[in-house]
């Protein structure tokens, strides 16, 4: 168990909600943070863009489960299409405490997600590799009561293990510093999409964005340039 997991478990105390609902903790010891960077040993790993949903991919309508209210952020579809063509895997990672609070059901959320994914495909030719959700609510002090709710890295790590993603060559983009922190804790870069979602600005080294953006086109430019540099660096390495 990593130091972060141990401190989270200690903070939760006895009798609290299960820390590891996703089955992410090593069963016989070991280090999750080390395993997370090599989910498929021996196979080539793909870089990924992990995408927050509300306030980043779509306009933020709190606790929304109505597909009629889905509005993509300007330029999001075109930017994701560019990054998909560049070879980047695309995974949505989203906190959905509305399920735990009873604001909507899992079935309602699943329907909303299906509409969102179909619209991305139809309108922009974008195919999302996976959608990771955390249905849990934070504890009474606002801290994650699980390993999946951002700023915890569990959703990113699970997707990496499932799909063979290279977290060290990946990015997490979201509209709050919790998204940035989740990316950094998983070993990825953390990008802030500043659409007004961050209101607290609680600072720490893990919550410092690598880059801040206010539009999707600039974000796609940045990642495309980084992918080109990554490719050149890998080709220059001795075989």
C-alpha positions as CSV (number, residue, x, y, z in Angstrom):
1,X,0.0,0.0,0.0
2,X,1.4,3.4,-0.9
3,X,1.8,6.2,1.7
4,X,-1.1,8.1,0.2
5,X,-3.4,5.0,0.5
6,X,-2.3,4.4,4.1
7,X,-3.0,8.1,5.0
8,X,-6.4,8.0,3.3
9,X,-7.3,4.8,5.2
10,X,-6.2,6.3,8.5
11,X,-8.2,9.5,7.9
12,X,-11.3,7.5,7.2
13,X,-11.2,5.5,10.4
14,X,-12.9,2.3,11.4
15,X,-16.4,1.5,10.2
16,X,-16.3,3.9,7.2
17,X,-17.2,3.1,3.6
18,X,-15.0,0.6,1.7
19,X,-11.7,2.2,0.7
20,X,-11.1,-0.1,-2.3
21,X,-14.5,-0.6,-4.1
22,X,-12.6,-1.1,-7.4
23,X,-10.3,-3.8,-6.2
24,X,-7.2,-1.7,-6.9
25,X,-5.2,-2.5,-3.8
26,X,-2.5,-5.2,-4.1
27,X,-3.9,-8.4,-2.6
28,X,-0.5,-9.7,-1.4
29,X,1.5,-6.6,-0.7
30,X,3.3,-4.8,-3.4
31,X,3.1,-1.2,-4.7
32,X,0.2,0.0,-6.7
33,X,2.0,3.1,-7.9
34,X,4.7,1.0,-9.5
35,X,2.3,-1.4,-11.1
36,X,0.2,1.4,-12.4
37,X,2.8,2.5,-14.9
38,X,3.1,-1.0,-16.5
39,X,-0.4,-2.5,-16.7
40,X,0.4,-4.8,-19.6
41,X,4.0,-6.0,-19.2
42,X,5.7,-6.8,-22.5
43,X,3.0,-5.1,-24.7
44,X,3.3,-1.6,-26.2
45,X,1.5,0.9,-24.1
46,X,-0.6,3.8,-25.5
47,X,-0.7,7.4,-24.3
48,X,-4.1,8.6,-23.3
49,X,-6.1,11.8,-22.7
50,X,-8.2,11.3,-19.5
51,X,-11.1,13.7,-19.8
52,X,-13.3,15.1,-17.0
53,X,-16.9,15.4,-18.2
54,X,-18.9,18.2,-16.5
55,X,-17.4,21.6,-17.1
56,X,-14.7,20.2,-19.4
57,X,-16.2,18.1,-22.2
58,X,-19.7,19.4,-21.7
59,X,-21.3,22.4,-20.0
60,X,-21.7,21.8,-16.3
61,X,-25.4,21.3,-15.4
62,X,-25.3,20.1,-11.7
63,X,-26.7,16.6,-11.2
64,X,-28.0,16.5,-14.8
65,X,-29.5,13.2,-16.1
66,X,-31.5,14.8,-19.0
67,X,-29.9,14.2,-22.5
68,X,-31.7,17.2,-23.8
69,X,-29.5,19.4,-21.6
70,X,-26.2,18.1,-23.0
71,X,-24.1,20.8,-24.5
72,X,-20.5,20.2,-25.6
73,X,-17.9,22.8,-24.8
74,X,-17.0,24.8,-27.9
75,X,-14.4,23.1,-30.0
76,X,-14.3,19.9,-27.8
77,X,-15.4,17.5,-30.5
78,X,-13.0,18.9,-33.2
79,X,-10.1,18.8,-30.7
80,X,-10.8,15.3,-29.6
81,X,-11.0,14.2,-33.3
82,X,-7.6,15.6,-33.9
83,X,-6.1,13.9,-30.9
84,X,-7.7,10.6,-31.8
85,X,-6.2,10.8,-35.3
86,X,-2.8,11.5,-33.7
87,X,-3.1,8.1,-31.9
88,X,-4.2,9.1,-28.5
89,X,-6.6,6.9,-26.5
90,X,-9.6,8.9,-25.1
91,X,-11.1,8.0,-21.7
92,X,-13.7,9.9,-19.7
93,X,-13.2,9.9,-15.9
94,X,-16.0,11.5,-13.9
95,X,-17.1,11.9,-10.3
96,X,-20.9,11.3,-10.1
97,X,-21.9,11.6,-6.5
98,X,-25.4,12.3,-7.7
99,X,-25.8,8.5,-7.7
100,X,-24.9,8.2,-4.0
101,X,-27.1,11.2,-3.2
102,X,-30.1,9.8,-5.0
103,X,-30.3,12.6,-7.5
104,X,-30.4,10.1,-10.4
105,X,-30.1,6.3,-10.8
106,X,-27.3,4.3,-12.4
107,X,-29.7,3.5,-15.3
108,X,-30.4,7.2,-15.9
109,X,-26.7,8.0,-15.9
110,X,-25.9,5.1,-18.2
111,X,-28.6,6.4,-20.7
112,X,-27.1,9.9,-20.5
113,X,-23.6,8.5,-21.2
114,X,-24.9,6.5,-24.2
115,X,-26.4,9.6,-25.7
116,X,-23.2,11.6,-25.1
117,X,-21.0,8.9,-26.7
118,X,-23.3,8.5,-29.7
119,X,-23.3,12.3,-30.3
120,X,-19.5,12.4,-30.1
121,X,-19.3,9.7,-32.7
122,X,-22.0,11.1,-35.0
123,X,-21.0,14.8,-34.7
124,X,-17.2,14.6,-34.5
125,X,-16.2,11.0,-35.5
126,X,-14.8,10.5,-32.0
127,X,-14.9,7.1,-30.3
128,X,-14.3,7.1,-26.6
129,X,-12.3,4.1,-25.4
130,X,-13.9,3.9,-22.0
131,X,-15.9,5.8,-19.4
132,X,-14.8,5.5,-15.8
133,X,-17.2,6.8,-13.1
134,X,-17.0,7.1,-9.4
135,X,-20.6,6.9,-7.9
136,X,-19.5,7.6,-4.4
137,X,-20.0,10.7,-2.3
138,X,-17.1,12.4,-0.4
139,X,-17.0,12.2,3.4
140,X,-18.5,14.9,5.6
141,X,-15.3,17.0,5.3
142,X,-15.2,16.7,1.5
143,X,-12.4,14.1,1.3
144,X,-12.7,11.0,-1.0
145,X,-14.1,8.0,0.9
146,X,-12.8,5.6,-1.8
147,X,-9.9,5.3,-4.2
148,X,-11.8,6.3,-7.3
149,X,-13.2,9.7,-6.5
150,X,-10.9,12.4,-7.9
151,X,-8.5,13.7,-6.6
152,X,-7.8,10.0,-6.0
153,X,-6.2,8.3,-9.0
154,X,-8.2,5.1,-9.0
155,X,-10.2,5.6,-12.2
156,X,-7.1,6.5,-14.2
157,X,-5.2,3.5,-12.8
158,X,-8.0,1.1,-13.5
159,X,-8.3,2.3,-17.1
160,X,-4.6,2.0,-17.6
161,X,-4.6,-1.6,-16.4
162,X,-7.7,-2.5,-18.4
163,X,-6.5,-1.0,-21.7
164,X,-2.7,-1.0,-21.7
165,X,-2.2,2.8,-21.2
166,X,1.1,4.5,-20.5
167,X,0.3,6.8,-17.6
168,X,3.7,8.4,-17.8
169,X,2.9,9.6,-21.4
170,X,-0.7,10.6,-20.7
171,X,-2.6,13.7,-19.7
172,X,-5.6,14.4,-17.4
173,X,-7.7,17.4,-18.3
174,X,-10.4,18.9,-16.1
175,X,-11.9,22.1,-14.8
176,X,-10.8,21.7,-11.2
177,X,-7.6,21.2,-9.3
178,X,-9.0,17.9,-8.1
179,X,-8.6,16.7,-11.7
180,X,-5.1,18.0,-11.9
181,X,-4.2,16.3,-8.7
182,X,-5.7,13.0,-9.8
183,X,-3.6,13.1,-13.0
184,X,-0.4,13.8,-11.0
185,X,-1.1,11.0,-8.5
186,X,-1.5,8.6,-11.4
187,X,1.8,9.6,-12.9
188,X,0.3,11.7,-15.8
189,X,0.4,15.4,-16.6
190,X,-2.4,17.5,-15.1
191,X,-4.0,20.1,-17.4
192,X,-6.5,22.6,-16.1
193,X,-9.4,23.6,-18.4
194,X,-10.3,26.9,-16.8
195,X,-14.0,27.2,-17.5
196,X,-14.9,28.5,-14.0
197,X,-15.4,25.2,-12.3
198,X,-12.6,25.8,-9.8
199,X,-13.7,28.1,-7.0
200,X,-11.6,27.1,-4.0
201,X,-8.1,27.1,-5.4
202,X,-6.6,25.0,-2.6
203,X,-3.0,24.8,-3.6
204,X,-0.3,22.2,-3.2
205,X,2.5,20.8,-5.5
206,X,0.2,18.0,-6.7
207,X,-2.5,20.6,-7.6
208,X,-0.3,22.8,-9.7
209,X,-1.4,22.5,-13.4
210,X,1.3,21.7,-15.9
211,X,-0.5,24.0,-18.3
212,X,-3.8,25.9,-18.1
213,X,-6.1,26.3,-21.1
214,X,-9.3,28.1,-21.8
215,X,-10.1,26.6,-25.2
216,X,-10.0,23.1,-26.7
217,X,-8.0,24.1,-29.8
218,X,-5.1,25.3,-27.8
219,X,-5.2,22.2,-25.7
220,X,-5.1,20.0,-28.8
221,X,-2.2,22.0,-30.2
222,X,-0.2,21.5,-27.0
223,X,-0.8,17.7,-26.9
224,X,0.0,17.2,-30.6
225,X,3.3,19.0,-30.1
226,X,4.1,16.8,-27.1
227,X,3.2,13.6,-29.0
228,X,5.6,14.7,-31.7
229,X,8.4,15.2,-29.2
230,X,7.6,11.9,-27.6
231,X,7.8,10.1,-30.9
232,X,11.1,11.8,-31.7
233,X,12.6,10.9,-28.3
234,X,11.5,7.3,-28.6
235,X,13.0,7.0,-32.1
236,X,16.3,8.4,-30.9
237,X,16.6,5.8,-28.1
238,X,19.1,3.0,-28.9
239,X,17.3,-0.1,-29.9
